[in-house]
Amino acid sequence: MRYTFLARFLPSMEENMNGTNITSAEAAQLLGVSERRVVALIHSGDLEAQKFGKSWAVSEESVRSRLASGTVSGRPPYGQKRRNLIQTYTLMNKNDAILHFVFDNESKRVVKVETDEHVIASPVGACRGIGKPTTAQLTSWITDRYIPETRIGLREILAKTGCKDPAELLFQTFGQNLTDQYWFRPEGSDLDWNEINYFHNPYVGNVNEKGPGSGTPGMLPKWWEQRDGKNFLIKGSGQGEREPFAELLASRLYKRLLEPQDFVAYSIEEYEGKPHSVCKNFITEHTQLVPLREVMSCFRRPQYEPYNYAEYVEVCNELGVADIERQLAKMIVCDFLTANIDRHDMNLGLIRDSETLQFVGVAPLFDNGRGFYYSAQRESDFGSRPFFHTSHPFSEYPSSQLALVRDYSWFDARKLDGFEDEIVETLSRNELLPAWFPRAAAKQFEIQLERVIEAQEEHDR
């Protein structure tokens, strides 16, 4: 057995380490690194050693093992570090491979896309028309699947899951969500969609956010639960707990005016003493939600709100979507009645068959939590005119957007008789609202309704 100078004076230390000891300088020479780096590797546990005074007795066996593994330094060169940060995935639609992409985990960007020239099953919004997505387009589409940085409780979610950011959380759940069947299969993996997807397989909701909630955007706290084989979204609220009551009221208004397939019905349940809205997922394993933003970025020039109403109608007609103007009329009128300020370009859209890739209709009305005078803070905010608020997605002015309606044949104001009482009853359940608010809101609704009736009469002349 060979002894170094230091080890000759430390026979008991050598026995404790069960092998030959070398100095930190000798370890550095073998590894091709600095002596300071050897000390850092000792502290990190990557090398076995014991300290004697100011010197280290390093296990030669641990040094040889590190050399044999090909890892000669705990801090890899820049090129190797970059390689460790980059990973290749296959974008899948169920079990069909769509394309391969390389993702940079540091910059959170797609840096390479490998695919055939024409990708028929590529996600709408990830490319222009039918073709190969660019790295920027695919990056944007993936980013839209993250939990946003503005999500209430995001810090707790990341701490619970051990993820450093929403991107890491999304990729740990293979990019899945419950609005489509796309997912990211890591290179070299033989994962099967039927074994991991949230439509067929059990998952844990608010206990472990490494489920469908990791791919559900939105600012409010939310999670998914499975009930009798169905997926339900549970959504919290912001300041004042207004959103769940607005969701419930909107559902009651829609039930009076619309067909059941035109809207998503919400109820209220209490979790940890706070009201939450609950609804059943309207997407199945056979359908996909394609938001307005993705429709327009794919089939027309990319743009920001407000969108051109006529252009969107034209695109939908070209895609074979039936009754698009009637369905948009229902949305615009109902958003005017409820003073909804949150019908942004991801809160409406189309439904596509996930297998034929044909568009089969308009998505039902969903996500109505910022309605019923959400921004009103003082009684003076209400008046004798329609409530002042910003509308979306075709005009920031509610009256201008209402003027776009081409079809009132479905609208019967008589169906809303007595709805003011429902407003008072529902909003009175929110203990955080000021006492004057429910009746002021009911009075304001009468003004909104009168304006819609006037618009209908003008249209029918």
C-alpha positions in Angstrom: 0.0 0.0 0.0 1.4 3.4 -1.0 1.5 6.1 1.6 1.7 9.9 0.9 3.6 12.2 3.2 0.5 13.3 5.0 -0.9 9.8 5.4 2.3 8.5 7.0 1.5 10.7 10.0 -2.2 9.7 10.0 -2.5 5.9 10.2 -5.7 6.1 12.2 -7.2 8.4 9.6 -6.3 6.1 6.8 -7.9 3.2 8.6 -11.1 5.2 9.1 -11.3 6.0 5.4 -10.6 2.4 4.4 -8.2 3.2 1.6 -5.2 5.2 0.5 -5.1 8.9 1.2 -3.6 11.7 -0.9 -3.1 15.4 -0.3 -5.5 18.0 -1.8 -2.6 19.1 -4.0 -2.2 15.6 -5.4 -6.0 15.2 -5.8 -6.0 18.5 -7.8 -3.2 17.3 -10.0 -5.0 14.0 -10.8 -8.3 15.8 -11.5 -6.8 18.7 -13.5 -8.4 21.3 -11.3 -7.3 23.8 -8.7 -6.6 22.9 -5.1 -9.4 25.3 -4.1 -11.8 23.4 -6.4 -10.8 20.1 -4.6 -11.7 21.7 -1.2 -15.1 22.8 -2.7 -15.7 19.2 -3.9 -14.9 17.9 -0.4 -17.4 20.3 1.1 -20.1 19.4 -1.4 -19.6 15.6 -0.6 -18.3 14.8 -4.1 -14.9 13.7 -2.7 -14.3 11.8 0.6 -11.8 13.4 2.9 -10.9 14.1 6.5 -9.3 17.3 7.8 -6.0 17.3 9.8 -5.2 20.8 11.0 -5.3 23.0 8.0 -4.7 20.1 5.5 -7.0 17.5 3.9 -6.4 13.7 3.6 -8.4 12.9 0.4 -9.6 9.4 -0.4 -7.7 8.4 -3.5 -10.5 5.9 -4.3 -13.1 8.7 -4.5 -10.8 10.7 -6.8 -10.3 7.7 -9.1 -14.1 7.1 -9.1 -14.7 10.6 -10.1 -12.1 10.3 -12.9 -13.7 7.0 -14.1 -17.2 8.6 -14.3 -15.9 11.3 -16.6 -16.7 14.0 -14.2 -13.5 15.8 -13.4 -15.0 19.0 -12.0 -18.0 20.0 -10.0 -18.3 23.2 -12.1 -18.4 22.1 -15.8 -17.0 24.2 -18.6 -19.5 26.6 -20.1 -20.2 24.4 -23.1 -20.9 21.4 -20.9 -23.0 23.5 -18.6 -25.0 24.7 -21.6 -25.5 21.1 -22.7 -26.8 20.2 -19.2 -29.4 23.0 -19.4 -30.7 21.9 -22.8 -33.1 19.0 -23.3 -34.8 17.5 -26.3 -38.5 16.6 -26.3 -41.1 15.3 -28.8 -44.3 17.3 -29.0 -47.1 14.7 -28.9 -50.8 14.7 -29.7 -51.9 11.8 -27.6 -49.5 9.1 -28.9 -48.8 10.7 -32.3 -45.4 12.4 -32.6 -45.8 15.9 -34.1 -42.3 17.3 -34.0 -39.0 17.4 -32.0 -37.9 20.5 -30.1 -34.9 21.5 -28.0 -35.7 23.5 -24.9 -33.2 25.7 -23.0 -34.1 25.5 -19.4 -32.1 28.6 -18.5 -33.6 31.1 -21.0 -37.0 29.2 -21.1 -36.9 29.2 -24.9 -37.2 26.7 -27.7 -33.8 26.8 -29.5 -34.4 24.3 -32.2 -37.4 22.7 -34.0 -37.0 19.5 -36.0 -39.9 18.3 -38.2 -41.2 17.6 -41.6 -41.9 20.7 -43.8 -45.7 20.3 -43.2 -47.1 19.5 -39.8 -50.8 19.0 -40.1 -51.4 18.2 -36.4 -49.3 21.1 -35.1 -51.0 23.1 -32.3 -53.1 26.0 -33.5 -51.2 29.1 -32.4 -47.8 27.4 -32.6 -47.4 28.2 -36.3 -48.8 30.2 -39.2 -51.4 28.1 -41.0 -50.2 24.5 -41.7 -46.5 24.3 -41.5 -43.4 24.1 -39.4 -43.5 26.3 -36.2 -40.6 28.7 -35.6 -38.7 28.5 -32.4 -40.3 31.8 -31.3 -43.9 30.6 -32.1 -43.4 27.4 -30.3 -41.9 29.2 -27.3 -44.9 31.5 -27.1 -47.3 28.6 -27.3 -45.5 26.8 -24.5 -45.3 29.9 -22.3 -49.1 30.3 -22.6 -49.4 27.0 -20.8 -47.4 28.1 -17.7 -48.9 29.2 -14.4 -48.3 32.9 -14.7 -46.0 34.8 -12.3 -49.1 36.7 -11.2 -50.8 33.6 -9.8 -51.9 34.1 -6.2 -50.0 31.6 -4.0 -47.4 30.8 -6.7 -44.6 30.9 -4.1 -46.3 28.2 -2.0 -46.9 26.0 -5.1 -43.3 26.1 -6.1 -42.1 25.4 -2.5 -44.4 22.5 -2.2 -43.4 20.9 -5.5 -39.7 21.7 -5.2 -39.7 23.6 -8.6 -37.8 26.8 -9.1 -40.3 28.3 -11.6 -43.6 27.6 -13.5 -41.7 26.3 -16.5 -39.9 23.6 -14.5 -43.3 22.7 -13.0 -44.9 22.4 -16.4 -42.2 20.2 -17.8 -42.2 17.9 -14.8 -45.8 17.2 -15.7 -44.9 16.7 -19.4 -46.6 19.9 -20.5 -50.1 18.5 -20.0 -53.3 20.3 -19.3 -57.0 19.6 -19.6 -57.8 21.9 -22.6 -56.1 19.6 -25.2 -54.1 16.4 -25.6 -50.7 17.8 -26.4 -47.7 16.9 -24.2 -43.9 16.8 -24.1 -42.2 13.4 -24.2 -38.6 13.5 -23.1 -35.9 12.2 -25.4 -35.4 8.5 -24.9 -38.7 8.0 -23.0 -41.3 5.4 -23.9 -44.1 7.1 -22.0 -47.6 6.3 -23.2 -50.3 9.0 -23.2 -52.9 6.5 -22.1 -50.9 5.9 -18.9 -50.3 9.5 -17.9 -53.1 11.8 -19.2 -55.5 13.5 -16.8 -58.6 12.5 -18.7 -58.2 8.8 -17.9 -55.9 8.6 -14.9 -56.3 9.7 -11.3 -54.4 12.7 -9.9 -54.2 14.7 -6.7 -55.6 18.3 -6.9 -54.9 20.8 -4.2 -52.7 18.5 -2.2 -50.0 18.2 -4.9 -50.0 20.8 -7.7 -48.0 18.4 -10.0 -51.3 17.6 -11.7 -53.4 19.4 -14.3 -53.2 22.7 -12.3 -49.5 23.0 -13.4 -50.7 23.7 -16.9 -53.7 25.9 -16.1 -53.1 29.6 -16.6 -54.8 32.4 -14.7 -54.1 34.7 -11.8 -56.5 33.3 -9.3 -55.7 30.2 -7.2 -57.1 27.1 -8.8 -56.9 23.4 -9.0 -58.7 20.4 -10.5 -60.6 17.5 -8.8 -61.9 14.3 -10.2 -65.5 13.5 -9.3 -67.2 10.4 -10.6 -64.8 10.2 -13.5 -65.3 13.9 -14.5 -62.8 16.7 -14.1 -63.9 19.8 -12.2 -62.1 23.1 -11.9 -62.1 24.8 -8.5 -61.2 28.4 -8.6 -60.6 30.9 -5.7 -60.9 34.6 -5.7 -59.0 37.8 -5.3 -59.5 40.7 -2.9 -63.2 41.0 -1.8 -64.0 37.5 -2.9 -66.2 38.8 -5.7 -65.3 36.4 -8.5 -67.3 33.3 -7.3 -70.5 35.2 -6.9 -70.1 36.9 -10.3 -69.6 33.4 -11.8 -72.7 32.1 -10.2 -74.8 35.1 -11.2 -73.6 34.9 -14.8 -74.6 31.2 -14.9 -78.1 32.1 -13.6 -78.4 34.8 -16.3 -77.2 32.5 -19.0 -79.7 29.8 -17.9 -82.5 32.3 -18.5 -81.3 33.5 -21.9 -79.2 30.8 -23.6 -79.2 27.2 -24.5 -77.4 24.8 -22.1 -74.6 24.1 -24.6 -73.9 27.9 -24.8 -72.3 28.3 -21.4 -70.4 26.6 -18.6 -72.5 26.4 -15.4 -70.7 27.5 -12.1 -71.6 26.8 -8.5 -70.1 28.0 -5.2 -68.4 25.7 -2.7 -66.5 26.7 0.4 -62.9 25.7 1.0 -61.0 26.7 4.1 -63.8 29.1 4.9 -63.7 30.9 1.6 -66.0 30.8 -1.4 -64.7 29.1 -4.6 -66.4 28.7 -7.9 -66.7 25.1 -9.3 -67.4 24.0 -12.9 -67.1 20.8 -14.9 -64.5 20.7 -17.7 -66.2 21.2 -21.1 -63.2 19.7 -22.9 -63.1 15.9 -23.3 -60.3 13.5 -24.4 -61.6 14.0 -28.0 -61.8 17.8 -28.1 -59.5 20.8 -27.8 -60.0 24.4 -26.8 -58.4 26.9 -29.3 -58.6 30.4 -27.9 -59.2 33.5 -30.1 -55.5 34.5 -29.7 -54.3 31.2 -31.2 -56.9 31.2 -34.0 -55.9 34.7 -35.2 -52.2 34.2 -34.8 -52.4 31.0 -36.9 -54.8 32.0 -39.7 -54.3 35.8 -39.8 -51.6 38.2 -38.9 -50.6 38.2 -35.2 -52.2 41.1 -33.4 -53.2 42.5 -30.0 -56.6 43.6 -28.7 -58.8 45.0 -29.9 -59.3 42.3 -32.6 -61.1 43.0 -35.8 -64.6 41.6 -35.5 -65.2 41.1 -39.2 -61.9 39.4 -39.7 -62.5 36.9 -36.9 -65.9 36.1 -38.3 -64.3 35.6 -41.7 -61.7 33.2 -40.3 -64.4 31.2 -38.4 -66.5 30.9 -41.6 -63.5 29.7 -43.5 -62.9 27.1 -40.8 -66.5 25.8 -41.1 -67.7 27.1 -37.8 -71.5 27.4 -37.9 -73.5 30.3 -36.4 -70.5 32.2 -35.4 -72.2 35.6 -35.5 -75.1 34.4 -33.4 -72.7 32.9 -30.8 -70.7 36.1 -30.7 -73.9 38.1 -30.3 -74.8 36.1 -27.3 -71.3 36.7 -25.8 -71.3 40.4 -26.5 -74.8 41.0 -25.2 -74.3 39.0 -22.0 -70.9 40.6 -21.3 -72.6 44.0 -21.7 -75.4 43.0 -19.3 -72.9 41.8 -16.7 -70.3 44.5 -17.4 -67.7 41.8 -17.8 -64.2 43.3 -18.0 -62.3 40.0 -18.5 -63.3 38.6 -21.9 -59.7 38.7 -23.1 -58.4 36.7 -26.1 -57.8 33.5 -24.1 -61.3 33.6 -22.5 -63.2 32.7 -25.7 -62.5 30.6 -28.7 -63.4 27.5 -30.8 -63.6 23.8 -30.2 -61.5 21.4 -32.4 -61.8 17.6 -32.8 -58.4 16.3 -31.5 -58.3 13.4 -34.0 -59.8 14.8 -37.2 -58.5 18.3 -36.4 -61.7 19.8 -37.7 -63.3 22.8 -36.0 -66.6 21.7 -34.6 -68.1 24.8 -33.0 -67.7 27.7 -30.6 -66.5 27.3 -27.1 -69.2 27.8 -24.4 -69.0 31.0 -22.4 -66.7 30.5 -19.5 -64.6 32.5 -16.9 -67.1 35.3 -16.0 -65.6 36.2 -12.6 -64.9 39.8 -13.3 -68.5 40.8 -14.1 -71.3 42.4 -12.3 -69.5 45.7 -11.7 -66.3 44.1 -10.4 -64.4 47.4 -10.5 -67.0 49.4 -8.6 -65.7 50.5 -5.2 -68.0 53.4 -4.3 -71.7 53.9 -4.5 -71.0 56.9 -6.7 -69.5 54.6 -9.3 -73.1 53.7 -10.3 -75.2 56.2 -12.1 -78.1 56.7 -14.6 -76.1 55.5 -17.5 -74.5 52.1 -18.5 -71.7 51.2 -16.1 -68.3 52.5 -17.1 -65.9 49.7 -17.8 -63.5 48.4 -20.4 -64.7 45.7 -22.7 -63.0 43.0 -24.8 -62.0 41.6 -27.3 -63.3 43.7 -30.2 -63.6 47.1 -28.7 -62.5 48.7 -25.4 -65.8 50.6 -25.4 -68.9 48.4 -24.4 -71.3 50.4 -26.5 -69.1 50.1 -29.6 -68.8 46.4 -29.1 -72.6 46.1 -28.6 -73.1 47.8 -31.9 -71.3 44.9 -33.6 -74.2 42.5 -32.8 -76.0 41.3 -36.0 -78.4 38.9 -34.5 -81.0 39.5 -31.7 -83.4 36.7 -32.7 -82.3 34.7 -29.7 -82.8 37.5 -27.2 -86.0 37.8 -25.2 -85.8 40.4 -22.5 -88.9 39.0 -20.8 -86.9 36.0 -19.7 -85.0 38.4 -17.4 -88.1 39.5 -15.4 -87.2 39.5 -11.7 -83.5 38.9 -12.3 -82.8 41.9 -10.1 -84.0 40.0 -7.1 -81.5 37.2 -7.9 -78.7 39.8 -8.1 -79.6 41.1 -4.6 -80.0 37.6 -3.1 -76.7 36.3 -4.6 -74.5 39.3 -3.9 -75.9 39.6 -0.4 -74.2 36.3 0.4 -70.8 37.9 0.0 -70.1 39.2 3.5 -67.1 41.3 2.2 -69.3 43.5 0.0 -70.6 46.8 1.5 -74.3 46.7 2.4 -75.3 49.1 -0.3 -73.7 47.1 -3.2 -76.3 44.4 -4.0 -79.2 46.8 -4.5 -77.0 49.3 -6.4 -75.9 46.5 -8.7 -79.5 45.4 -9.3 -80.4 48.9 -10.2 -77.5 49.2 -12.5 -78.5 45.9 -14.2 -81.8 47.5 -15.1 -80.0 50.3 -16.9 -77.8 47.8 -18.8 -80.8 45.8 -19.8 -82.7 48.9 -21.0 -79.7 49.8 -23.2 -79.7 46.3 -24.8 -83.4 46.5 -25.5 -82.9 49.8 -27.2 -80.1 48.3 -29.3 -82.3 45.4 -30.3 -85.1 47.8 -31.3 -82.7 49.9 -33.4 -81.4 46.7 -35.1 -84.9 45.4 -35.9 -86.2 48.6 -37.5 
